Amino acid sequence: MALGTILDPTAVRADDITHPGPDLGDLRGKTIGFRVDIMWRSWDWISALWAKELEAAGAKVVFWRAGGRTGDEGARMAEGLKDFVGQIDAAIVGLGNCGSCTGWTIHDALAAAARGVPTIAICTQNFEELGHTLARRGGRSGLRLHILPHPLNEREQADVEGVGREHYLPMMAAFGAHHTAAQEAAE
């Protein structure tokens, strides 16, 4: 009789990082990077709204738009991601709003977190579990995720911006940010 080894597909990686990484802390003087993509207008609207809030709190904001991930364009995107992460103090990466978009959102968030950059990935509710699963499979089960409602992209801009305003302070709190101007305004 032959002996075999059965592997547990649910096993946790031995090198898993369960800590979310460094907190964002004080926003003043920091460069906050938004990773956006070519798919989700709702994420463009929310990230633009959040960028204004961050700038009002004293941060500098930069955007990087991800595109195709194969062939020559994929090589340019990989280099662009590396350059983007190298110029920021913190990363807000979105939007996980479909299977492949969630995969690339988590991929890019993991790249930022691996460089020691405070990072938060943004997903919609239907893709929360996938986001956590991919982060765990990527060796960072502690990766910060902030969850927005789903569906989001099908809504009108004013409604989406309302969601953005509603989620800004909770996202910043999850990010470990010191955002006194916005906190004082909310009180």
Buried (B, 14 or more C-beta within 10 A) or exposed (E): EEEEEEEEEEEEEEEBBEEBBBBBBBBEEBEBBBBBBEBBEBBBBBBBBBBEBBEEBBBBBEBBEBEEBEEEEEEEBEEBBEEBBEEBBBBBBBBBBBEEBBBBBBBBBBBBBBEEBBBBBBBBEBBBEBBBBBBBEBBBBEBBBBBBEBEBBEBEEEEBBEBBEEBBBEBBEBBBBEBEEBBEEEE
